[in-house]
Amino acid sequence: MTYAPLLATSAALGLFVLAGGAYGVLYAVSAARLSSSLERVSYACYAVQLLLVLVVCLGSPLDWPWKLFIAASGIAYGFIPPATWRLLETLHHSRAR
Amino acid sequence: MYRSQKLALRYFAAAITLFGVMTAAGLLSALYYVDPSLFYNVFDFQMAKILHIDTLIIWLLMGFIGAVYWFLPKELGREVVGIWIAEVLFYVFCAAVVVVAVVFIVVQYGGSNQFSMWFINQGRKYVEAPRWAAVGIVVVVLAFMFNVTATAWRARKMTGILGVLILDLIPLSVLYLDAFPQLTNMSHDLYWWWWLVHMWVEATWEVLIGCLMAWSLMELMGTSRRIVETWLYIEVMLVLGTGILGLGHHYFWIGTPQYWLSIGGFFSALEPLPLLGMVVHAVYDAGTHHMKTTNRPAFYWVLAEAFGNFIGAGVWGFMMTLPQINLYSHGTQWTVSHGHFAFWGAYGCGVIAIMYLVLQQTRHATAHFDSRSWKWSFGLLNLGLVGMVGGLLVAGITQAIYERAQGGSTLQAFVVASENHWFQSGMYARLLFGIVFALGYIILVYDLLAIGRRAALAAPAQVASA
């Protein structure tokens, strides 16, 4: 690997996780404030994350199993914030009852 | 206040002092990079580095132990069994740290043999402490385990958090035994050494700080025990599920079989996922309390812990964890950047949060526990840290390009990369932001001494007038 794809792949992977984090935070803030506009921004962050999956899959020199793995984890990121939020609400509401 | 809690305050005082030593030694190490001849043959680089990384481990360990001694009697409603042993061992522990540090400073180089291993330096990174001190650490940890388990046994009470903590103390102490083998094959030696370093930091310590954060959240936000315990079980399952075999990312280039490339890369890449859950949880807690709390410093440090852990361990880690990239990045300042961010986010912020939580209670500042200086220290410490990891990242990427990808990892390439202006700019930035961090530390110490004092002084007067 020469330095250009090394840097590009590394940056794409870092941004991939960062976009996932931004999606998680914004999703949680939107759920807490019941803000649909923030929710849309959170989905935009997730879209950026999926775009980065495409960048890694099409433009990086990684072997295909790694690309497949990045794609699968990109999909997993999509479920974590809503699932976590639902779990927390269930826990808190069952306590309130 | 229980005797155990008074001991906890002493542990916190020792921890914050060692935090200062770590910061000073880190600043000195940063200075060597911009002036390599500094203190040449007087106080060499490796000694500053050893002091920096060893005090990092010890201040966090002391913070953890102090936190457990603080929460344990509250959890079980009784004094800790065998507290006198813990009190004696605290002073032995502190004295041992001082003696080891003095020996490191006085004896900086020389041959290695059985004597030097037992009395000067074991020669293995992070566990350089000579063997007599390593035996001492085992004794302290075993006594700590005895205190915790015997107190739970005597109280005839077991909670979910305490159960997880007790189970975690077993690998915590057993893994430290990896500091002892004398293996002459470097691959074998590193193989087992990583069990200690990785499993402590990315497995047992994660569980320990999870338990401490669970207790902290119950006190800080009044979160119910059932919620924090359920969340703790999930987090422990996910962190251990990804963290244990994530060990493999240290096995890429030390002479271990090739399958570690796949195992290490796969499980390391999963490690950010539970951290994302933690971030969502932090926002949930902050949202349900509308960012309102009687202890803002602790609250903000808890938030910093969740976000710092995600960015430092998750984002910075994922940039370089796949073997194809790690081939170029390992052992460069890029790794150092990740290490600084991850340690600070995962543990440093958490220990400081617990200190503020404890001080609010010892100073009876239940209604208003706030100051201007904590905001300054919070801002400067985090700005300094982010600046440092930014500088290190630039320097590390420069090394990955010029030393590894283009230069083929030769000594000449190492020199070329070290003289590159991007590398040097990164190192200057690290030094500058290191000074910012040190300023934040000084203000933190002042604030820890001063915050809530007025309430503490008023409390006895209120009791007297009542």
Boltz contact constraints between the chains, C-beta under 6 A:
constraints:
  - contact:
      token1: [A, 3]
      token2: [B, 401]
      max_distance: 6.0
  - contact:
      token1: [A, 3]
      token2: [B, 405]
      max_distance: 6.0
  - contact:
      token1: [A, 6]
      token2: [B, 328]
      max_distance: 6.0
  - contact:
      token1: [A, 6]
      token2: [B, 405]
      max_distance: 6.0
  - contact:
      token1: [A, 10]
      token2: [B, 319]
      max_distance: 6.0
  - contact:
      token1: [A, 10]
      token2: [B, 325]
      max_distance: 6.0
  - contact:
      token1: [A, 13]
      token2: [B, 318]
      max_distance: 6.0
  - contact:
      token1: [A, 13]
      token2: [B, 319]
      max_distance: 6.0
  - contact:
      token1: [A, 14]
      token2: [B, 315]
      max_distance: 6.0
  - contact:
      token1: [A, 14]
      token2: [B, 319]
      max_distance: 6.0
  - contact:
      token1: [A, 17]
      token2: [B, 272]
      max_distance: 6.0
  - contact:
      token1: [A, 17]
      token2: [B, 314]
      max_distance: 6.0
  - contact:
      token1: [A, 17]
      token2: [B, 315]
      max_distance: 6.0
  - contact:
      token1: [A, 17]
      token2: [B, 318]
      max_distance: 6.0
  - contact:
      token1: [A, 18]
      token2: [B, 315]
      max_distance: 6.0
  - contact:
      token1: [A, 21]
      token2: [B, 310]
      max_distance: 6.0
  - contact:
      token1: [A, 24]
      token2: [B, 276]
      max_distance: 6.0
  - contact:
      token1: [A, 24]
      token2: [B, 279]
      max_distance: 6.0
  - contact:
      token1: [A, 24]
      token2: [B, 280]
      max_distance: 6.0
  - contact:
      token1: [A, 25]
      token2: [B, 279]
      max_distance: 6.0
  - contact:
      token1: [A, 25]
      token2: [B, 283]
      max_distance: 6.0
  - contact:
      token1: [A, 28]
      token2: [B, 280]
      max_distance: 6.0
  - contact:
      token1: [A, 28]
      token2: [B, 283]
      max_distance: 6.0
  - contact:
      token1: [A, 28]
      token2: [B, 284]
      max_distance: 6.0
  - contact:
      token1: [A, 29]
      token2: [B, 283]
      max_distance: 6.0
  - contact:
      token1: [A, 32]
      token2: [B, 287]
      max_distance: 6.0
  - contact:
      token1: [A, 62]
      token2: [B, 324]
      max_distance: 6.0
  - contact:
      token1: [A, 80]
      token2: [B, 276]
      max_distance: 6.0
  - contact:
      token1: [A, 81]
      token2: [B, 280]
      max_distance: 6.0
  - contact:
      token1: [A, 84]
      token2: [B, 277]
      max_distance: 6.0
  - contact:
      token1: [A, 84]
      token2: [B, 280]
      max_distance: 6.0
  - contact:
      token1: [A, 88]
      token2: [B, 284]
      max_distance: 6.0
  - contact:
      token1: [A, 91]
      token2: [B, 227]
      max_distance: 6.0
  - contact:
      token1: [A, 91]
      token2: [B, 230]
      max_distance: 6.0
  - contact:
      token1: [A, 95]
      token2: [B, 224]
      max_distance: 6.0
